Amino acid sequence: MNENSKRNALVKGTALLTIASLVAKILSAVYRIPFQNMVGNVGFYVYQQVYPIYGIAMTFALSGLPVFISKLVVDSKSEADKLNVVHHIQQSLMISCVIIFIGLQIGAQQIAFWMNDGRLSPVIASVSWMFLIVPFLASWRGYFQGHYMMKPTAYSQVLEQFIRVSVILVVAYLSVKMGMEPHRMGQFAMLSAPIATLMSAMVLFGFRRHAKVGKLPKLQPIPGLSKRLLLEGITICLVASVMLLLQLVDSFSVVANLLHIGANEIDAQNTKGIYDRAQTLVQLGLVITTASTTAMLPQLVSTIREKQINRYKRLARACISTNFGIACAMSAGMFSLMAAINPLLFATPELSLTIAVYCLSVLVASMILVINTIFQSRDVYIPTIWAIGAAVLSKIILNHLLIRSQGIMGASEATILSLLVAVVVMTVLGKQYLVGLVNWSQLSKLVGISLIMWIVVLVTRNLTQSVLIGKIPFRADVAIQTLVGVVVGVIVFIGLALAFNALDEQEWSLIPMGEKINKIRGEQK
């Protein structure tokens, strides 16, 4: 394959992988809305307590390790060397995952005890089976991506999510019909993970047979592989799973701290289930940034390799400003509309302010993804490792302090502050790689525009509510409030951004529908 063919394959493959990732992430977030509506707050709590274990494993198998492995495959000279790399890593992963599987099986009761709910033990044991399939998923997705073949990863990713979501919703429906106890329902729902990953692995096996992958050569030692796996591979995985890591801290500490301040067990679990609604909204809020940074990374790496420094800086600046602007607008929009979004999606308006505060993490988490993309393009990993470690440690400490002083609102505040700690650590330790890439005047302008949008949307929602209240069913009322608020917010943000020239032509082109906005800009000049 010549260089032009490789470049074309990479562009097409990246586009396919980005679309598949978007579909999978939307599926992974949206199904929780009907699921929560069916099983209620306590059922949702049971599922969400154990979900981070699944989420972290799939992040490693899908968006973390395959990226790292594909880089090693691309750098390998012969097919035998490529297979040698893949099987070395698969072997290491198998050992690690078998240990994790045994640990979860044997330690399920102890982990459930640490989560202050012994009935979670079978739910934890159910999800553990997927770890036996993760090594195959990660290694062969990486192998195919290293050959510029993105279809195996894309198809297996979408199929995995579709099967998992289908099983979960069927379980939820049957649990309601049969009056199943929430923890029993959670056990069956979590079996969706090993079932879906097994089907995903079968898709990869089919592609492997079709590609006629050669026989495994005798394994040859690869100097420095373990160090690179721990440094580069794990860093990529940690960033991709940063929100899941904080959710895992919540699984161990939110209920415990609520019980400490006097809540009874049912109330604590119910409150945690309502609080967990925010994670669905944040996951949806991060879809655009995740897709944007995924698509931008190959371009940044290419400009570095070709020593096009000025183009690299333009792309990096555009990546920072566009993602900051979108995330800022989304955070402000969700904050102003949460009193309508919460009951619209989840039937009740409970803890809307707590969820709204949590959703501000869309902005901070987006910046972590963007900064890491810039670091990753320069093969810089240490600042990110320290930053994620600092975020998790901060979350542990802050949950203990803030939940005990402020209740469940403290958990949302702890998440925001922990992510801010990560951003500060990344920018301090990696400041030499960010010099000249941050336009503070532009970012301040985007913050100001988002604040104005927030006020306008909030006033619009209140006016819409005052007109409709008592005239139509409640859920229809909040649906109209949300729809009107979103439309007004988009118009206000785009209008002000154009009026104050907050984004240039290249930056608008990186935003969905941005080309049409550029046409409007051209007509205005």
ZIBELWO-V503743 format. One record per backbone hydrogen bond with DSSP energy under -1.0 kcal/mol. CO is the residue of the C=O (numbers start at 1). NH is the residue of the N-H. If there is no record, write none. Layout:
BEGIN
<<CO | NH> <CO | NH>>
END
This chain:
BEGIN
<<2 | 6> <3 | 7> <4 | 8> <5 | 9> <6 | 10> <7 | 11> <8 | 12> <9 | 13> <10 | 14> <11 | 15> <12 | 16> <13 | 17> <14 | 18> <15 | 19> <16 | 20> <17 | 21> <18 | 22> <19 | 23> <20 | 24> <21 | 25> <22 | 26> <23 | 27> <24 | 28> <25 | 29> <26 | 30> <27 | 31> <30 | 33> <31 | 35> <32 | 36> <33 | 37> <34 | 38> <35 | 39> <36 | 40> <40 | 44> <41 | 45> <42 | 46> <43 | 47> <44 | 48> <45 | 49> <47 | 51> <50 | 53> <50 | 54> <51 | 55> <52 | 56> <53 | 57> <54 | 58> <55 | 59> <56 | 60> <57 | 61> <58 | 62> <59 | 63> <59 | 64> <60 | 65> <64 | 68> <65 | 69> <66 | 70> <67 | 71> <68 | 72> <69 | 73> <70 | 74> <71 | 75> <78 | 82> <79 | 83> <80 | 84> <81 | 85> <82 | 86> <83 | 87> <84 | 88> <85 | 89> <86 | 90> <87 | 91> <88 | 92> <89 | 93> <90 | 94> <91 | 95> <92 | 96> <93 | 97> <94 | 98> <95 | 99> <96 | 100> <97 | 101> <98 | 102> <99 | 103> <100 | 104> <101 | 105> <102 | 106> <103 | 107> <107 | 111> <108 | 112> <109 | 113> <110 | 114> <111 | 115> <112 | 117> <113 | 116> <117 | 120> <118 | 121> <120 | 124> <121 | 125> <122 | 126> <123 | 127> <124 | 128> <127 | 130> <128 | 131> <129 | 132> <130 | 133> <130 | 134> <133 | 137> <134 | 138> <135 | 139> <136 | 140> <137 | 141> <138 | 142> <139 | 143> <140 | 144> <141 | 145> <142 | 146> <144 | 147> <144 | 149> <145 | 148> <150 | 154> <151 | 155> <152 | 156> <153 | 157> <154 | 158> <155 | 159> <156 | 160> <157 | 161> <158 | 162> <159 | 163> <160 | 164> <161 | 165> <162 | 166> <163 | 167> <164 | 168> <165 | 169> <166 | 170> <167 | 171> <168 | 172> <169 | 173> <170 | 174> <171 | 175> <172 | 176> <173 | 177> <174 | 178> <175 | 180> <181 | 185> <182 | 186> <183 | 187> <184 | 188> <185 | 189> <186 | 190> <189 | 192> <190 | 193> <191 | 195> <192 | 196> <193 | 197> <194 | 198> <195 | 199> <196 | 200> <197 | 201> <198 | 202> <199 | 203> <200 | 204> <201 | 205> <202 | 206> <203 | 207> <204 | 208> <205 | 209> <206 | 210> <207 | 211> <208 | 213> <222 | 225> <224 | 228> <225 | 229> <226 | 230> <227 | 231> <228 | 232> <228 | 233> <229 | 234> <231 | 235> <232 | 236> <233 | 237> <234 | 238> <235 | 239> <236 | 240> <237 | 241> <239 | 242> <241 | 245> <242 | 246> <243 | 247> <244 | 248> <245 | 249> <246 | 250> <247 | 251> <248 | 252> <249 | 253> <250 | 254> <253 | 257> <254 | 258> <255 | 259> <256 | 260> <257 | 261> <258 | 263> <259 | 262> <264 | 268> <265 | 269> <266 | 270> <267 | 271> <268 | 272> <269 | 273> <270 | 274> <271 | 275> <272 | 276> <274 | 277> <275 | 278> <277 | 281> <278 | 282> <279 | 283> <280 | 284> <281 | 285> <282 | 286> <284 | 287> <286 | 290> <287 | 291> <288 | 292> <289 | 293> <290 | 294> <291 | 295> <292 | 296> <293 | 297> <296 | 300> <297 | 301> <298 | 302> <299 | 303> <300 | 304> <301 | 305> <302 | 306> <303 | 308> <304 | 307> <307 | 309> <308 | 312> <309 | 313> <310 | 314> <311 | 315> <312 | 316> <313 | 317> <314 | 318> <315 | 319> <316 | 320> <317 | 321> <318 | 322> <319 | 323> <320 | 324> <321 | 325> <322 | 326> <323 | 327> <324 | 328> <325 | 329> <326 | 330> <327 | 331> <328 | 332> <329 | 333> <330 | 334> <331 | 335> <332 | 336> <333 | 337> <334 | 338> <337 | 340> <337 | 341> <338 | 342> <340 | 344> <341 | 345> <342 | 346> <343 | 347> <349 | 352> <351 | 355> <352 | 356> <353 | 357> <354 | 358> <355 | 359> <357 | 360> <358 | 361> <359 | 362> <360 | 363> <360 | 364> <361 | 365> <362 | 366> <363 | 367> <364 | 368> <365 | 369> <366 | 370> <367 | 371> <368 | 372> <369 | 373> <370 | 374> <371 | 375> <372 | 376> <373 | 377> <375 | 378> <375 | 380> <376 | 379> <381 | 385> <382 | 386> <383 | 387> <384 | 388> <385 | 389> <386 | 390> <387 | 391> <388 | 392> <389 | 393> <390 | 394> <391 | 395> <392 | 396> <393 | 397> <394 | 398> <395 | 399> <396 | 400> <397 | 401> <398 | 402> <399 | 403> <402 | 406> <403 | 407> <407 | 410> <408 | 411> <408 | 412> <409 | 413> <410 | 414> <411 | 415> <412 | 416> <413 | 417> <414 | 418> <415 | 419> <416 | 420> <417 | 421> <418 | 422> <419 | 423> <420 | 424> <421 | 425> <422 | 426> <423 | 427> <424 | 428> <425 | 429> <426 | 430> <430 | 433> <431 | 434> <434 | 437> <439 | 443> <440 | 444> <441 | 445> <442 | 446> <443 | 447> <444 | 448> <445 | 449> <446 | 450> <447 | 451> <448 | 452> <449 | 453> <450 | 454> <451 | 455> <452 | 456> <453 | 457> <454 | 458> <455 | 459> <456 | 460> <457 | 461> <458 | 462> <459 | 463> <460 | 464> <461 | 465> <462 | 466> <463 | 467> <464 | 468> <465 | 469> <468 | 471> <473 | 477> <474 | 478> <475 | 479> <476 | 480> <477 | 481> <478 | 482> <479 | 483> <480 | 484> <481 | 485> <482 | 486> <483 | 487> <484 | 488> <485 | 489> <486 | 490> <487 | 491> <488 | 492> <489 | 493> <490 | 494> <491 | 495> <492 | 496> <493 | 497> <494 | 498> <495 | 499> <496 | 500> <497 | 502> <504 | 508> <505 | 509> <508 | 511> <511 | 514> <513 | 517> <514 | 518> <515 | 519> <516 | 520> <517 | 521> <518 | 522> <519 | 523> <520 | 524> <521 | 525>>
END
